[in-house]
Amino acid sequence: MLNSIKILAQHIDARWREDDYSCYTFADIAKEELDKIDLTSLFSFTGLIDILDNSAMSKIQIASEFSELHLKLFDNSRFYIEVLNWWDNDTSIHDHGFAGVLLQLEGRSLNAIYSFDETDEVSHNLSLGDIKLSESYISKKGDCRVIPYGRKEKHAVLHLEKPTTSLIVRTHPVMELSPQLNYFPPGLRVNHSATDILFNKKIKYFRLLNMINATECRAQMLHELKQLSLTEQFWFILKLSKIIYHPANIDLLNEYVNTATSEEEKERKIKVVSAVTLRKTSQFFIDEIKPLFNDNEQRLLLSCLAASYNQEDRTKIFHKMEIVNFESILKDIIDKLPSHLRPSMIHALKLTGTII
């Protein structure tokens, strides 16, 4: 497979050079070259050991938590080719600060597309508005699609089979298209790269502090929130949501909102809390429930639940995925859950508009 990847990269680079390495033509060139070869027939998960044992490959690897196993196959500093192996992890809603193409090597994925109607640009790092599900489809083995660059497409990918493996041919981040932004229903768009190393160390500090002195941790978290920008407040609450949403601390969110000095600030803080709450609910379906099931029908339903944040979007995605008996599938899922997870499952369903 590596020989085919090397030849593919050479062909792409030669054609792209003729376009002065324009990020706007890269994806079309890459897709045309990918369509000429059959990489899916050359791929097997067990064959990845050949890459891991290849000393030349070690020079281009990076530390990445994007997928359960991320491997680079090629990198010439202008573009690279990577393989992503997914089991139960899924992506949040995001756009792209690069141009590229995705080839499904193995498995199936649910691709959910969203719209964002901006109503309040707080800063270049954060905007408020309305997020709605606009489209959804299944990517199957052998499917090859262009990854729209910049703000053209906001999507999340939820993986249905184990493993689901994709090959991506993409540019390095492009200044004109960056930064890549994340979207959190019901209506928040935010820049993840707006936080720095020290901020992330603070997150680790509070997680440790909570283990030894929960009362002091709560007091310090509220004080810290008063010192942060709105973008930082969002990431702070999201990254520490397991602590902040604990029953002993949940009233901290009310205190946080009530520190606002104007109605506009209060409304923005309420939207931050709403976005974290829905993201936490979606992650519950993904992290706690979906890994318990291997049946394709059940995993599709759970992925649809995680990708839809209100009853309108849920009806839309169920129709698109031709899920007509969701009540019986859902009942079977709930019946099979460990007893300690059932109340949380029912709460999550109600929170996102599903009537049980």
SELUMLO-414396 format. One record per residue (C-alpha): residue in one letter; y, z negated, x; residue number from 0. Coordinates in Angstrom, 2 decimals, m for minus. Layout:
% residues N
  r        Y        Z        X    k
  A        Y        Z        X  NUM
...
***
This chain:
% residues 356
  r        Y        Z        X    k
  M     0.00     0.00     0.00    0
  L     2.40    m0.80     2.84    1
  N     2.19     2.76     4.18    2
  S     3.15     4.10     0.76    3
  I     6.05     1.63     0.60    4
  K     7.28     2.76     4.02    5
  I     7.23     6.43     2.99    6
  L     8.91     5.59    m0.33    7
  A    11.71     3.73     1.48    8
  Q    12.25     6.63     3.88    9
  H    12.59     9.11     1.02   10
  I    14.99     6.87    m0.89   11
  D    17.15     6.22     2.17   12
  A    17.36     9.91     3.08   13
  R    18.52    10.91    m0.40   14
  W    20.84     7.92    m0.80   15
  R    22.55     8.70     2.50   16
  E    23.59    12.06     1.05   17
  D    25.42    10.13    m1.68   18
  D    27.26     8.02     0.91   19
  Y    25.11     5.03    m0.09   20
  S    26.82     4.78    m3.47   21
  C    25.55     1.86    m5.53   22
  Y    26.10     3.96    m8.65   23
  T    23.41     6.53    m7.79   24
  F    20.86     4.27    m6.08   25
  A    18.80     3.40    m9.16   26
  D    18.36     7.00   m10.28   27
  I    17.25     8.04    m6.79   28
  A    14.84     5.12    m6.49   29
  K    13.31     5.79    m9.91   30
  E    12.82     9.49    m9.20   31
  E    11.01     8.65    m5.96   32
  L     8.93     5.90    m7.59   33
  D     7.86     8.30   m10.33   34
  K     6.31    10.58    m7.69   35
  I     3.72     8.02    m6.55   36
  D     1.20     5.75    m8.23   37
  L     1.73     2.32    m6.72   38
  T    m0.02     0.52    m9.58   39
  S    m3.39     1.96    m8.52   40
  L    m2.81     0.70    m4.97   41
  F    m1.90    m2.85    m5.99   42
  S    m4.15    m5.87    m6.36   43
  F    m3.12    m9.51    m6.23   44
  T    m5.91   m10.34    m3.79   45
  G    m4.57    m7.61    m1.50   46
  L    m1.36    m9.59    m0.96   47
  I    m3.16   m11.51     1.77   48
  D    m2.85    m8.39     3.94   49
  I     0.93    m8.68     3.66   50
  L     0.88   m12.42     4.33   51
  D    m1.22   m11.84     7.45   52
  N     1.01    m8.99     8.69   53
  S     3.20   m10.28    11.54   54
  A     5.79    m7.53    11.01   55
  M     6.29    m8.72     7.42   56
  S     7.16   m12.25     8.55   57
  K    10.47   m11.03     9.99   58
  I    11.89    m9.95     6.62   59
  Q    10.71   m12.81     4.39   60
  I    13.24   m15.17     2.81   61
  A    12.95   m18.59     1.20   62
  S    13.00   m17.78    m2.50   63
  E    11.98   m19.69    m5.63   64
  F    12.41   m16.58    m7.76   65
  S     8.89   m16.26    m9.25   66
  E     5.84   m18.22    m8.18   67
  L     5.36   m15.95    m5.17   68
  H     8.12   m13.73    m3.78   69
  L     7.34   m11.23    m1.03   70
  K     9.52    m8.65     0.66   71
  L     7.79    m5.42     1.62   72
  F    10.77    m3.60     3.15   73
  D    14.38    m4.33     4.12   74
  N    16.78    m2.14     6.08   75
  S    19.92    m4.23     5.31   76
  R    21.11    m1.68     2.72   77
  F    18.27    m2.04     0.22   78
  Y    14.94    m3.79     0.00   79
  I    11.63    m3.67    m1.84   80
  E    10.10    m6.89    m3.14   81
  V     7.12    m8.05    m5.17   82
  L     7.50   m10.88    m7.70   83
  N     4.45   m12.72    m9.04   84
  W     4.96   m14.63   m12.27   85
  W     2.56   m17.05   m13.97   86
  D     4.52   m19.28   m16.35   87
  N     8.06   m19.25   m14.99   88
  D    10.60   m17.08   m16.80   89
  T    14.19   m16.06   m16.14   90
  S    17.37   m17.24   m17.82   91
  I    19.73   m14.67   m19.35   92
  H    21.59   m12.87   m16.57   93
  D    23.26    m9.65   m15.53   94
  H    22.94    m8.03   m12.09   95
  G    25.11    m7.94    m9.00   96
  F    23.07    m5.07    m7.59   97
  A    21.55    m1.70    m8.50   98
  G    17.82    m1.21    m8.70   99
  V    14.58    m0.26   m10.40  100
  L    11.65    m2.35   m11.63  101
  L     8.03    m1.19   m11.70  102
  Q     5.49    m3.27   m13.61  103
  L     2.48    m3.51   m11.30  104
  E     0.39    m5.88   m13.40  105
  G     0.56    m7.73   m16.72  106
  R     3.08    m7.60   m19.56  107
  S     6.58    m9.02   m20.03  108
  L     8.90    m9.58   m22.95  109
  N    12.33    m8.21   m22.12  110
  A    15.08    m9.68   m24.31  111
  I    18.53    m8.02   m24.26  112
  Y    21.71    m9.82   m25.37  113
  S    25.33    m9.06   m26.17  114
  F    28.28   m11.24   m25.18  115
  D    31.55   m11.14   m27.11  116
  E    34.14   m13.04   m25.06  117
  T    36.64   m15.19   m26.96  118
  D    37.97   m17.54   m24.26  119
  E    38.20   m16.68   m20.56  120
  V    38.51   m20.12   m18.99  121
  S    38.42   m18.76   m15.42  122
  H    36.80   m16.06   m13.32  123
  N    33.78   m18.39   m13.15  124
  L    33.37   m19.26   m16.82  125
  S    33.98   m17.62   m20.19  126
  L    33.19   m18.70   m23.74  127
  G    32.20   m16.40   m26.58  128
  D    29.29   m15.39   m28.78  129
  I    25.83   m14.47   m27.47  130
  K    23.44   m12.58   m29.72  131
  L    20.03   m10.99   m29.28  132
  S    20.48    m7.23   m29.53  133
  E    17.13    m5.74   m28.44  134
  S    13.66    m6.65   m27.21  135
  Y    10.65    m4.76   m25.91  136
  I     7.41    m5.22   m23.99  137
  S     7.06    m3.94   m20.42  138
  K     3.48    m2.91   m19.64  139
  K     1.59    m2.04   m16.47  140
  G     2.95     1.20   m15.04  141
  D     6.31     1.02   m16.83  142
  C     9.25     1.83   m14.58  143
  R    12.84     1.20   m15.65  144
  V    16.31     1.22   m14.20  145
  I    17.96    m2.20   m13.87  146
  P    21.49    m1.69   m15.23  147
  Y    24.06    m2.93   m12.73  148
  G    27.06    m5.20   m13.26  149
  R    27.84    m6.39   m16.79  150
  K    26.04    m3.47   m18.46  151
  E    22.98    m5.48   m19.48  152
  K    22.40    m9.15   m20.12  153
  H    18.69    m9.89   m20.30  154
  A    15.94   m12.45   m19.89  155
  V    12.35   m11.71   m18.91  156
  L     9.50   m13.80   m20.29  157
  H     6.05   m13.22   m18.84  158
  L     3.06   m12.92   m21.12  159
  E     0.02   m12.52   m18.88  160
  K    m1.17   m14.32   m15.75  161
  P    m0.28   m12.88   m13.39  162
  T     2.58   m10.60   m14.32  163
  T     3.64    m8.79   m11.17  164
  S     6.63    m6.54   m10.68  165
  L     7.90    m4.46    m7.79  166
  I    11.66    m4.16    m7.46  167
  V    13.55    m1.63    m5.37  168
  R    17.14    m2.84    m5.16  169
  T    20.32    m2.85    m3.15  170
  H    21.57    m5.96    m1.45  171
  P    24.34    m7.63    m3.52  172
  V    27.26    m5.26    m4.01  173
  M    30.75    m6.77    m3.80  174
  E    32.07    m4.56    m6.61  175
  L    29.24    m5.71    m8.91  176
  S    29.00    m9.35    m7.87  177
  P    28.72   m12.12    m8.67  178
  Q    25.66   m12.09   m10.86  179
  L    26.43   m14.15   m13.97  180
  N    24.25   m16.26   m16.23  181
  Y    24.52   m16.53   m20.01  182
  F    23.70   m19.57   m22.10  183
  P    23.66   m19.37   m25.93  184
  P    25.35   m20.02   m28.17  185
  G    28.27   m18.76   m26.09  186
  L    28.76   m19.52   m22.39  187
  R    28.89   m17.13   m19.43  188
  V    29.02   m18.80   m16.02  189
  N    28.86   m18.08   m12.31  190
  H    25.99   m19.92   m10.63  191
  S    27.35   m19.29    m7.14  192
  A    30.52   m21.25    m7.98  193
  T    28.80   m24.46    m6.86  194
  D    28.29   m25.27    m3.18  195
  I    25.81   m27.10    m0.96  196
  L    27.59   m30.44    m1.34  197
  F    27.45   m30.14    m5.14  198
  N    23.68   m29.60    m4.99  199
  K    23.31   m32.61    m2.70  200
  K    25.17   m34.69    m5.31  201
  I    22.60   m33.61    m7.88  202
  K    19.81   m34.85    m5.61  203
  Y    21.72   m38.09    m5.03  204
  F    21.96   m38.84    m8.75  205
  R    18.27   m38.11    m9.28  206
  L    17.42   m40.64    m6.58  207
  L    19.98   m43.18    m7.78  208
  N    18.52   m43.05   m11.27  209
  M    15.15   m44.13    m9.87  210
  I    16.52   m47.34    m8.41  211
  N    19.47   m48.23   m10.66  212
  A    19.76   m46.34   m13.95  213
  T    22.79   m48.34   m15.12  214
  E    24.78   m47.60   m11.97  215
  C    23.68   m43.96   m12.12  216
  R    25.01   m43.61   m15.66  217
  A    28.38   m45.10   m14.70  218
  Q    28.71   m42.92   m11.62  219
  M    27.70   m39.76   m13.51  220
  L    30.45   m40.28   m16.09  221
  H    32.98   m40.90   m13.31  222
  E    31.80   m37.78   m11.47  223
  L    32.14   m35.61   m14.58  224
  K    35.82   m36.56   m14.78  225
  Q    36.36   m35.16   m11.27  226
  L    34.66   m31.79   m11.82  227
  S    35.88   m28.41   m13.04  228
  L    34.47   m27.12   m16.34  229
  T    32.08   m24.81   m14.49  230
  E    30.87   m27.71   m12.35  231
  Q    30.58   m29.92   m15.43  232
  F    28.23   m27.41   m17.03  233
  W    25.95   m27.13   m14.00  234
  F    26.07   m30.90   m13.49  235
  I    24.89   m31.64   m17.04  236
  L    22.28   m28.87   m16.96  237
  K    20.77   m29.83   m13.61  238
  L    20.71   m33.52   m14.57  239
  S    19.70   m32.92   m18.19  240
  K    16.43   m34.84   m17.87  241
  I    18.45   m37.94   m17.04  242
  I    21.46   m37.35   m19.27  243
  Y    19.37   m36.46   m22.35  244
  H    17.19   m39.54   m21.96  245
  P    17.57   m41.80   m25.05  246
  A    19.18   m44.49   m22.88  247
  N    21.92   m42.09   m21.74  248
  I    22.39   m39.68   m24.63  249
  D    25.63   m41.36   m25.76  250
  L    27.05   m40.40   m22.36  251
  L    27.57   m36.90   m23.80  252
  N    29.82   m38.30   m26.51  253
  E    31.80   m40.21   m23.90  254
  Y    32.07   m37.03   m21.83  255
  V    33.44   m35.05   m24.79  256
  N    35.83   m37.83   m25.76  257
  T    37.45   m37.86   m22.31  258
  A    39.18   m34.62   m23.32  259
  T    42.97   m34.88   m23.43  260
  S    43.50   m31.97   m25.86  261
  E    41.70   m30.29   m28.75  262
  E    41.18   m27.17   m26.64  263
  E    39.52   m29.16   m23.86  264
  K    37.38   m31.03   m26.38  265
  E    36.21   m27.78   m27.98  266
  R    35.29   m26.38   m24.58  267
  K    33.31   m29.49   m23.68  268
  I    31.45   m29.33   m26.98  269
  K    30.47   m25.74   m26.16  270
  V    29.25   m26.83   m22.73  271
  V    27.03   m29.48   m24.32  272
  S    25.76   m27.00   m26.93  273
  A    24.83   m24.51   m24.21  274
  V    22.93   m27.12   m22.20  275
  T    21.14   m28.36   m25.33  276
  L    19.88   m24.91   m26.27  277
  R    18.90   m24.05   m22.70  278
  K    16.99   m27.32   m22.45  279
  T    15.21   m26.45   m25.71  280
  S    14.29   m22.96   m24.50  281
  Q    13.00   m24.43   m21.25  282
  F    10.84   m26.84   m23.24  283
  F     9.00   m23.91   m24.82  284
  I     8.65   m22.25   m21.40  285
  D     7.85   m25.20   m19.14  286
  E     6.01   m27.63   m21.39  287
  I     4.28   m25.55   m24.07  288
  K     3.57   m22.00   m22.88  289
  P     1.53   m23.04   m19.80  290
  L    m0.95   m24.77   m22.12  291
  F    m1.98   m21.48   m23.72  292
  N    m3.68   m18.35   m22.43  293
  D    m4.07   m16.41   m25.68  294
  N    m1.77   m13.36   m25.62  295
  E    m0.71   m13.74   m29.25  296
  Q     0.24   m17.37   m28.77  297
  R     2.08   m16.71   m25.50  298
  L     4.04   m13.89   m27.14  299
  L     5.10   m16.15   m29.99  300
  L     6.15   m18.92   m27.60  301
  S     8.10   m16.42   m25.50  302
  C     9.87   m15.19   m28.64  303
  L    10.76   m18.78   m29.51  304
  A    12.21   m19.29   m26.03  305
  A    14.20   m16.04   m26.22  306
  S    15.77   m16.66   m29.64  307
  Y    18.33   m19.41   m30.17  308
  N    18.96   m19.23   m33.92  309
  Q    17.17   m18.14   m37.10  310
  E    18.87   m14.72   m37.22  311
  D    17.78   m13.81   m33.68  312
  R    14.32   m15.25   m34.31  313
  T    13.81   m13.07   m37.39  314
  K    14.98   m10.05   m35.40  315
  I    12.64   m10.58   m32.46  316
  F     9.64   m11.41   m34.68  317
  H    10.22    m8.13   m36.55  318
  K    10.58    m6.15   m33.32  319
  M     7.39    m7.66   m31.88  320
  E     5.59    m7.13   m35.22  321
  I     4.79   m10.83   m35.59  322
  V     4.12   m11.16   m39.32  323
  N     1.91   m14.26   m39.41  324
  F     4.01   m16.51   m37.20  325
  E     3.54   m19.54   m39.48  326
  S    m0.23   m19.59   m38.97  327
  I     0.05   m18.90   m35.22  328
  L     2.65   m21.64   m34.89  329
  K     0.56   m24.10   m36.90  330
  D    m2.42   m23.40   m34.64  331
  I    m0.26   m23.99   m31.56  332
  I     1.09   m27.29   m32.90  333
  D    m2.40   m28.45   m33.90  334
  K    m3.68   m27.82   m30.37  335
  L    m0.83   m29.64   m28.65  336
  P    m1.38   m33.07   m27.10  337
  S    m0.14   m35.64   m29.60  338
  H     2.74   m36.76   m27.36  339
  L     4.23   m33.23   m27.38  340
  R     4.11   m32.56   m31.12  341
  P     7.27   m34.49   m32.10  342
  S     9.25   m32.77   m29.33  343
  M     7.90   m29.38   m30.40  344
  I     8.94   m29.90   m34.01  345
  H    12.37   m31.14   m32.91  346
  A    12.84   m28.07   m30.68  347
  L    11.89   m25.72   m33.52  348
  K    14.34   m27.36   m35.92  349
  L    17.09   m27.34   m33.30  350
  T    16.79   m23.56   m32.95  351
  G    16.60   m22.81   m36.66  352
  T    12.89   m22.61   m37.44  353
  I    11.92   m24.25   m40.72  354
  I     8.44   m25.76   m40.55  355
***
